[in-house]
Amino acid sequence: MYVIPGDRDLVSVIETSKHQNLQLDVDYGIILYNNTLLKKLVRNGIITISTNFEAMGKILAQMISKGERKQIENKCALILHNSL
């Protein structure tokens, strides 16, 4: 299982696995941060841990309009695709 922080590392892992004749979801799995449309398409889908960008934007807008400065926890979700 690979937990990969960025898209550049994803390319490296996939290229290396091709050279080693490894198959995603059979021989290894991948979890990435922040879901994108591309991650749904790559190798039948990559599992992601993604922040809720809509909620984050609403909270940020409220903080700006109220002049607040605070640290908050933004919820995230595990989005399952076929990479396990």
RAURVEN-V866171 format. One record per residue. N is the residue number from 1. RES is the residue in one letter. PSI is psi in degrees with one decimal (none if undefined). D_FIRST is the distance of its C-alpha to the first C-alpha in Angstrom with 1 decimal. Layout:
N/RES/PSI/D_FIRST + N/RES/PSI/D_FIRST
This chain:
1/M/130.4/0.0 + 2/Y/131.2/3.8 + 3/V/114.1/6.7 + 4/I/124.3/9.6 + 5/P/-25.6/13.1 + 6/G/161.6/15.2 + 7/D/-33.0/16.0 + 8/R/-40.6/17.1 + 9/D/-30.7/13.8 + 10/L/-45.4/12.4 + 11/V/-44.1/15.3 + 12/S/-45.2/14.5 + 13/V/-43.9/10.9 + 14/I/-42.6/12.5 + 15/E/-43.9/15.5 + 16/T/-41.7/14.0 + 17/S/-34.6/12.2 + 18/K/-44.2/15.6 + 19/H/-26.5/17.4 + 20/Q/6.9/15.4 + 21/N/40.1/16.0 + 22/L/143.5/12.4 + 23/Q/127.5/12.2 + 24/L/138.2/9.8 + 25/D/-4.4/9.5 + 26/V/-53.6/10.7 + 27/D/-24.8/9.0 + 28/Y/164.8/5.5 + 29/G/161.7/4.6 + 30/I/135.3/5.8 + 31/I/128.6/7.7 + 32/L/164.0/10.9 + 33/Y/143.6/14.1 + 34/N/107.4/17.4 + 35/N/138.9/17.8 + 36/T/164.8/20.0 + 37/L/-36.9/21.6 + 38/L/-39.1/20.0 + 39/K/-20.3/16.4 + 40/K/-26.8/17.9 + 41/L/-31.1/19.1 + 42/V/119.7/16.4 + 43/R/43.8/15.0 + 44/N/20.6/16.3 + 45/G/134.2/14.7 + 46/I/133.5/11.8 + 47/I/136.7/11.0 + 48/T/152.3/12.8 + 49/I/112.9/14.2 + 50/S/136.6/17.8 + 51/T/156.7/21.0 + 52/N/93.9/24.1 + 53/F/-33.3/26.0 + 54/E/-47.4/29.1 + 55/A/-40.4/29.5 + 56/M/-42.1/28.8 + 57/G/-41.4/31.6 + 58/K/-44.6/34.0 + 59/I/-42.9/33.6 + 60/L/-42.3/34.1 + 61/A/-41.0/37.2 + 62/Q/-43.1/38.6 + 63/M/-42.2/38.1 + 64/I/-45.7/39.8 + 65/S/-27.8/42.7 + 66/K/-3.3/43.3 + 67/G/27.4/42.9 + 68/E/145.8/40.3 + 69/R/106.7/37.9 + 70/K/160.4/35.3 + 71/Q/130.3/31.7 + 72/I/163.3/30.0 + 73/E/127.0/26.7 + 74/N/132.6/25.5 + 75/K/150.4/23.6 + 76/C/169.2/20.3 + 77/A/149.5/18.6 + 78/L/120.1/15.2 + 79/I/112.0/15.8 + 80/L/130.8/14.2 + 81/H/-154.5/14.2 + 82/N/25.5/13.1 + 83/S/19.8/9.5 + 84/L/none/8.2
